[in-house]
Amino acid sequence: MMLFLQKANMMRQLTNDEHGRLNVEEFKSATKKPLIVVLDNVRSLNNIGSIFRSCDAFRIEKLFLCGISTPPPHRDIHKSALGAELSVDWQYFEKTTDAIEFLRLSGYQVLAVEQTTGSISLNEIKLSIPAAIIFGHEIHGVSPDVLSLCQAAIEIPQYGTKHSLNVAVSVGIVLWELITG
């Protein structure tokens, strides 16, 4: 225990320069993970901004904003994204079903993050890439018409009393597991 406390006392937070991060130009030209995140009617601009940050952190290929999911520029997105809306490629679709049709024609495996009959636990998913992962509305989840077009549903195991996680939190968890797992 004493060794742990001594090491903790020697730690200091890294400065931004010490992180060695890419700038926006370098990020745009860097190789991306062959994953597309699709937002099916996500309404909160703060959630959308947070999702841009997660997509930047995991260097995903693209973010699709669909339906009522507001695209940038917007100050409330920027407040959470902290500039990630400038680095992450994104595309807007009026209908999520049009985005799915585009993805399937482009050879993407399309999966929803949703609690369904037959959903696959996130820690058991065997993903083939390229893939698109759909996240739904904060209250209603992935819409039934969108869900019917997906090849599978992924479920995040949960052990508490609540039935769901915040959508931005879910994106971070799923991307972490798919990229590092």
Backbone bond lengths (Angstrom), bond angles and torsions (degrees), N, CA, C in turn:
res aa  C-N    CA-C-N  psi(-1)  N-CA   C-N-CA  omega(-1)  CA-C   N-CA-C  phi
1 M - - - 1.453 - - 1.524 110.39 -
2 M 1.307 117.11 -39.89 1.458 120.74 -178.69 1.532 110.74 -64.42
3 L 1.337 118.12 -39.35 1.455 122.16 178.90 1.528 109.89 -60.70
4 F 1.312 116.62 -43.29 1.465 121.20 178.64 1.523 110.44 -59.62
5 L 1.316 117.49 -45.43 1.469 121.08 -179.24 1.518 111.10 -65.91
6 Q 1.316 117.84 -37.34 1.462 120.07 178.32 1.523 110.58 -65.10
7 K 1.340 117.65 -43.33 1.466 120.32 178.48 1.515 110.96 -64.23
8 A 1.318 118.00 -40.12 1.460 121.30 179.82 1.516 110.45 -62.05
9 N 1.315 117.14 -37.88 1.463 120.47 179.13 1.519 111.98 -68.64
10 M 1.334 118.50 -22.93 1.458 121.71 -179.80 1.526 112.23 -88.80
11 M 1.320 117.99 -9.42 1.458 120.28 -178.49 1.526 110.80 -75.82
12 R 1.340 114.65 151.99 1.449 120.83 170.01 1.520 108.07 -143.62
13 Q 1.275 115.59 153.30 1.462 120.33 179.71 1.528 109.14 -71.24
14 L 1.344 116.22 138.65 1.459 120.78 177.24 1.527 110.32 -71.22
15 T 1.308 116.04 147.22 1.462 120.51 172.97 1.528 108.24 -80.56
16 N 1.304 116.91 163.18 1.468 120.50 178.74 1.523 111.40 -57.96
17 D 1.313 118.50 -39.41 1.467 121.26 179.59 1.522 112.54 -64.74
18 E 1.319 118.15 -30.73 1.467 122.16 -178.70 1.528 112.90 -74.61
19 H 1.313 118.57 -14.86 1.465 121.32 -179.68 1.526 112.46 -72.62
20 G 1.314 117.94 -25.80 1.462 120.77 -179.18 1.518 113.12 65.81
21 R 1.307 117.74 34.35 1.466 122.41 -178.01 1.521 111.38 -74.60
22 L 1.321 115.10 157.11 1.458 121.67 174.99 1.528 109.76 -73.74
23 N 1.331 116.70 149.81 1.460 118.22 169.00 1.529 107.52 -85.41
24 V 1.325 118.24 175.13 1.464 121.39 -174.61 1.522 111.53 -59.60
25 E 1.320 117.96 -42.80 1.476 121.07 178.78 1.520 111.30 -61.04
26 E 1.321 117.09 -46.35 1.461 121.66 179.46 1.531 110.47 -63.60
27 F 1.332 116.69 -40.66 1.466 121.40 178.92 1.523 110.10 -61.73
28 K 1.335 116.80 -44.93 1.472 120.98 -177.91 1.531 111.27 -59.25
29 S 1.323 117.50 -35.41 1.466 119.89 -177.29 1.533 113.24 -94.47
30 A 1.326 117.79 -6.08 1.466 121.24 -179.03 1.529 110.75 -73.44
31 T 1.321 116.35 154.49 1.459 121.97 175.48 1.527 109.04 -66.27
32 K 1.324 115.40 134.84 1.465 121.23 -178.29 1.522 110.45 -107.85
33 K 1.333 115.37 160.11 1.462 121.37 172.19 1.535 107.23 -71.80
34 P 1.317 118.96 137.12 1.468 121.23 -178.10 1.531 112.49 -75.87
35 L 1.339 114.64 56.91 1.462 122.19 178.59 1.518 109.23 -126.89
36 I 1.310 115.22 138.11 1.454 120.89 173.26 1.520 107.33 -118.57
37 V 1.319 116.19 130.21 1.456 122.40 175.16 1.520 107.16 -94.86
38 V 1.334 116.25 130.37 1.459 122.47 -179.29 1.523 108.27 -117.23
39 L 1.329 116.21 126.74 1.466 120.99 177.28 1.521 108.59 -103.90
40 D 1.322 115.42 115.41 1.460 123.37 -179.69 1.535 108.77 -95.19
41 N 1.330 116.02 92.92 1.470 122.43 176.00 1.530 113.81 60.01
42 V 1.326 117.05 43.11 1.465 121.09 172.98 1.525 106.85 -76.57
43 R 1.329 116.33 124.20 1.469 119.57 -170.96 1.516 114.79 -94.03
44 S 1.326 119.03 -29.23 1.462 121.37 -174.18 1.524 111.28 -78.81
45 L 1.325 115.33 122.48 1.462 120.20 178.35 1.525 111.23 -66.63
46 N 1.330 117.21 -31.47 1.462 119.87 176.18 1.525 110.86 -67.15
47 N 1.328 117.54 -39.63 1.468 120.39 175.18 1.520 110.50 -63.27
48 I 1.324 117.08 -44.22 1.466 120.55 179.45 1.525 110.32 -59.64
49 G 1.322 117.49 -44.03 1.463 120.86 177.53 1.516 112.16 -61.62
50 S 1.322 116.75 -42.98 1.470 120.67 178.01 1.518 111.26 -63.52
51 I 1.316 116.77 -37.53 1.464 120.97 179.11 1.530 110.27 -67.07
52 F 1.327 117.84 -38.73 1.472 120.04 173.46 1.531 110.08 -56.44
53 R 1.328 117.69 -42.37 1.474 120.65 -179.93 1.514 111.50 -64.49
54 S 1.331 117.79 -41.74 1.467 120.11 177.98 1.526 110.76 -65.07
55 C 1.315 116.90 -40.03 1.476 120.32 178.72 1.525 110.53 -64.03
56 D 1.315 116.96 -37.39 1.462 121.06 175.61 1.525 109.89 -66.33
57 A 1.334 117.06 -47.40 1.463 121.66 -176.61 1.523 112.21 -57.97
58 F 1.334 116.71 -37.63 1.464 120.87 -177.83 1.531 112.23 -98.96
59 R 1.317 116.71 5.67 1.466 124.44 176.40 1.530 111.82 50.36
60 I 1.325 115.40 52.02 1.464 119.31 178.74 1.533 109.72 -77.07
61 E 1.310 114.32 162.36 1.458 121.36 -174.57 1.528 113.12 -65.37
62 K 1.358 116.75 -46.96 1.455 118.98 -173.73 1.518 110.13 -165.58
63 L 1.322 115.28 158.30 1.458 123.01 175.34 1.523 107.83 -119.13
64 F 1.329 116.55 125.92 1.464 121.56 175.58 1.525 108.19 -102.09
65 L 1.320 116.46 125.26 1.458 123.29 176.71 1.516 107.23 -105.28
66 C 1.336 116.66 125.34 1.465 120.35 -172.65 1.521 111.42 -128.37
67 G 1.341 114.49 146.55 1.455 120.63 175.44 1.508 112.10 65.18
68 I 1.342 117.25 -124.30 1.463 121.28 -177.88 1.524 113.12 -80.44
69 S 1.321 118.40 0.93 1.471 121.42 176.93 1.522 108.29 -69.16
70 T 1.313 116.88 106.73 1.467 122.70 -175.00 1.519 110.97 -68.04
71 P 1.339 117.30 130.28 1.468 119.65 175.65 1.535 111.22 -85.56
72 P 1.323 117.24 160.70 1.462 120.68 173.13 1.534 109.76 -67.02
73 P 1.302 118.85 164.33 1.457 125.72 -2.22 1.525 111.66 -83.33
74 H 1.305 115.96 143.07 1.455 122.47 174.15 1.528 106.82 -158.07
75 R 1.324 116.59 133.96 1.479 119.56 -174.54 1.525 112.48 -62.21
76 D 1.340 118.60 -32.72 1.464 119.72 179.61 1.528 112.11 -72.63
77 I 1.331 117.28 -30.51 1.469 120.08 172.55 1.521 108.99 -68.23
78 H 1.320 116.27 -46.34 1.464 121.30 -178.46 1.530 111.61 -60.91
79 K 1.339 116.28 -35.77 1.467 121.12 -178.82 1.529 111.11 -58.47
80 S 1.341 117.48 -36.80 1.465 121.21 178.50 1.524 112.36 -93.25
81 A 1.319 117.13 -34.16 1.465 121.39 -175.98 1.529 112.12 -74.69
82 L 1.320 116.32 -27.15 1.468 121.80 -179.41 1.532 112.67 51.43
83 G 1.321 116.82 38.89 1.454 121.47 177.55 1.517 114.66 98.98
84 A 1.329 118.23 -9.61 1.468 120.40 -179.91 1.524 110.72 -65.34
85 E 1.315 118.32 -21.81 1.460 120.40 176.89 1.532 111.24 -68.47
86 L 1.324 116.76 -13.74 1.463 121.62 176.76 1.526 111.86 -91.99
87 S 1.325 117.16 -24.69 1.467 120.39 -177.77 1.525 112.52 -93.37
88 V 1.317 117.91 -36.69 1.469 121.90 -176.22 1.524 109.84 -83.69
89 D 1.331 116.27 127.56 1.460 120.26 174.11 1.520 108.82 -67.66
90 W 1.313 116.01 139.64 1.461 120.22 179.57 1.526 109.07 -143.47
91 Q 1.323 113.51 161.66 1.463 121.22 179.32 1.523 107.58 -146.19
92 Y 1.331 116.06 143.29 1.458 120.39 179.21 1.532 110.25 -105.36
93 F 1.337 116.05 137.00 1.461 123.25 173.03 1.525 107.77 -125.67
94 E 1.301 117.33 132.60 1.458 120.13 177.45 1.528 110.93 -63.84
95 K 1.344 115.97 -38.16 1.469 120.96 179.98 1.530 109.08 -119.60
96 T 1.317 115.54 131.96 1.459 120.47 177.62 1.524 110.85 -62.55
97 T 1.330 116.76 -33.79 1.462 119.72 179.56 1.533 111.18 -62.60
98 D 1.334 117.71 -33.32 1.469 120.38 175.58 1.529 110.90 -66.95
99 A 1.327 116.21 -37.99 1.469 120.11 177.63 1.528 110.20 -63.54
100 I 1.328 116.28 -42.28 1.470 120.34 -179.87 1.523 110.55 -65.12
101 E 1.314 117.04 -42.45 1.471 120.01 177.88 1.527 110.25 -59.62
102 F 1.326 117.02 -44.59 1.461 121.82 177.32 1.528 110.67 -59.44
103 L 1.329 116.82 -45.54 1.462 121.28 -178.63 1.524 111.98 -64.60
104 R 1.316 116.56 -44.37 1.471 119.71 -178.93 1.527 110.89 -64.96
105 L 1.330 116.94 -40.84 1.468 120.39 177.24 1.528 111.61 -65.74
106 S 1.339 115.99 -24.79 1.466 121.38 179.49 1.527 112.35 -89.48
107 G 1.347 117.55 3.11 1.459 121.31 174.93 1.515 115.88 89.20
108 Y 1.310 118.37 17.00 1.461 121.76 179.85 1.517 111.36 -87.57
109 Q 1.328 115.96 139.61 1.453 122.03 166.95 1.530 104.92 -75.25
110 V 1.335 118.17 132.79 1.467 121.79 -176.53 1.520 109.55 -115.91
111 L 1.346 115.14 119.67 1.458 121.63 -179.33 1.524 109.95 -127.10
112 A 1.322 115.88 146.96 1.460 121.20 175.73 1.519 108.88 -105.27
113 V 1.310 116.37 149.69 1.455 121.17 169.44 1.521 105.34 -98.71
114 E 1.321 114.72 104.71 1.466 120.79 -173.44 1.519 109.55 -163.08
115 Q 1.317 115.93 151.22 1.459 121.41 174.93 1.523 107.39 -88.00
116 T 1.329 115.88 111.68 1.461 121.54 -177.30 1.522 109.83 -135.95
117 T 1.324 115.60 168.50 1.457 118.39 167.98 1.522 105.70 -67.23
118 G 1.284 117.04 130.69 1.459 120.44 179.28 1.518 115.11 81.26
119 S 1.335 118.38 8.83 1.467 118.49 178.30 1.528 109.20 -66.62
120 I 1.328 115.14 153.48 1.462 122.55 -178.01 1.520 108.45 -103.42
121 S 1.308 117.19 131.07 1.457 120.77 178.19 1.526 109.63 -61.19
122 L 1.319 115.98 138.54 1.463 121.30 -178.31 1.520 111.92 -53.54
123 N 1.316 117.30 -37.71 1.466 119.34 -178.21 1.526 112.91 -77.57
124 E 1.333 118.08 0.25 1.468 121.65 178.07 1.527 113.04 -117.23
125 I 1.310 117.82 -1.61 1.470 121.05 -174.70 1.532 110.80 -70.45
126 K 1.309 115.22 136.38 1.463 122.56 173.46 1.531 106.30 -112.06
127 L 1.304 115.40 97.51 1.457 122.02 -173.19 1.519 110.81 -87.23
128 S 1.318 116.05 131.63 1.455 119.13 169.11 1.523 106.53 -103.24
129 I 1.314 114.81 142.19 1.460 118.26 -175.82 1.518 109.70 -114.20
130 P 1.303 118.19 153.17 1.458 127.19 7.05 1.532 111.53 -73.65
131 A 1.326 114.86 152.85 1.462 119.65 -177.97 1.526 110.66 -139.88
132 A 1.315 114.44 153.70 1.458 122.31 173.71 1.520 107.22 -121.49
133 I 1.324 115.22 134.15 1.459 121.35 -178.14 1.529 107.77 -116.81
134 I 1.333 115.86 122.39 1.463 121.39 -175.55 1.519 110.37 -100.56
135 F 1.326 115.51 131.92 1.454 123.77 176.96 1.526 107.57 -119.50
136 G 1.327 116.31 139.97 1.455 120.18 -172.16 1.511 116.09 -105.19
137 H 1.309 113.20 -178.16 1.462 125.66 179.14 1.534 110.16 -52.35
138 E 1.313 116.43 145.99 1.462 122.12 -175.35 1.526 113.64 -59.83
139 I 1.303 118.67 -31.51 1.469 121.80 -178.72 1.532 111.15 -102.97
140 H 1.327 116.60 -46.66 1.469 121.75 -170.91 1.523 114.50 -93.53
141 G 1.319 117.99 -10.22 1.459 120.82 179.79 1.523 112.55 74.21
142 V 1.320 115.99 -158.21 1.467 122.25 178.42 1.527 107.37 -74.20
143 S 1.319 116.69 129.64 1.460 120.45 -176.42 1.527 111.40 -65.63
144 P 1.341 117.28 147.58 1.466 121.26 -177.17 1.530 113.81 -56.23
145 D 1.334 118.55 -38.44 1.467 119.77 -179.87 1.527 111.09 -67.12
146 V 1.321 117.38 -33.59 1.466 121.64 176.75 1.526 109.45 -73.28
147 L 1.319 116.57 -44.99 1.464 121.51 -179.63 1.529 111.70 -57.58
148 S 1.323 116.19 -37.13 1.469 120.01 -178.92 1.532 112.64 -66.57
149 L 1.330 117.80 -17.15 1.464 121.58 -179.63 1.532 113.05 -96.29
150 C 1.319 116.58 -4.02 1.466 120.70 -177.51 1.521 110.66 -85.80
151 Q 1.316 115.25 151.39 1.459 121.00 179.87 1.524 112.04 -81.59
152 A 1.339 116.63 -23.23 1.461 121.16 178.93 1.518 108.42 -165.14
153 A 1.329 114.79 166.95 1.462 121.05 174.67 1.518 108.67 -122.72
154 I 1.312 115.09 138.28 1.459 123.10 177.63 1.522 107.09 -104.33
155 E 1.322 116.18 136.86 1.459 120.54 176.75 1.523 109.64 -121.00
156 I 1.327 116.33 133.27 1.458 121.57 176.33 1.529 107.52 -84.13
157 P 1.335 118.31 120.35 1.466 119.50 178.85 1.535 110.41 -59.73
158 Q 1.337 115.64 136.28 1.461 121.30 179.38 1.522 108.92 -136.13
159 Y 1.310 115.66 147.71 1.461 119.37 -172.03 1.529 113.64 -126.88
160 G 1.311 117.86 5.10 1.455 121.05 -178.30 1.517 112.19 -99.84
161 T 1.319 115.87 -155.78 1.466 121.68 -177.71 1.526 113.02 -92.50
162 K 1.313 118.26 -18.60 1.469 121.50 -178.42 1.522 110.05 -83.24
163 H 1.314 115.45 153.36 1.465 121.28 -175.70 1.520 113.43 -93.58
164 S 1.340 116.73 -8.76 1.460 117.94 -177.23 1.522 110.53 -155.73
165 L 1.324 114.47 169.27 1.460 122.85 175.32 1.525 108.64 -111.64
166 N 1.303 116.94 160.34 1.455 121.29 172.16 1.528 108.96 -56.59
167 V 1.321 117.33 141.72 1.467 120.65 -175.05 1.522 112.21 -61.97
168 A 1.332 118.22 -38.92 1.465 119.83 178.66 1.524 111.30 -66.42
169 V 1.315 117.06 -37.51 1.464 121.46 176.07 1.532 109.06 -64.47
170 S 1.325 116.50 -43.53 1.473 120.98 179.41 1.522 111.59 -59.67
171 V 1.329 117.04 -42.69 1.465 120.10 178.61 1.524 109.98 -59.41
172 G 1.325 117.31 -46.44 1.463 120.34 179.76 1.523 112.74 -60.60
173 I 1.321 116.36 -44.17 1.469 121.00 -179.97 1.526 110.80 -63.71
174 V 1.323 116.84 -48.10 1.471 121.14 -176.75 1.537 110.40 -65.29
175 L 1.324 117.54 -46.15 1.464 118.85 179.67 1.516 111.60 -62.79
176 W 1.319 117.69 -41.16 1.464 120.70 177.30 1.523 111.30 -57.89
177 E 1.318 115.68 -48.79 1.469 120.31 -177.98 1.525 111.27 -65.56
178 L 1.316 117.84 -43.94 1.465 120.33 -177.32 1.523 112.13 -69.09
179 I 1.304 117.12 -33.10 1.467 120.11 -175.92 1.524 111.97 -87.90
180 T 1.317 117.41 -35.11 1.467 118.87 -176.61 1.525 112.81 -101.77
181 G 1.354 116.50 -20.04 1.462 120.10 -174.97 1.433 112.14 -83.21
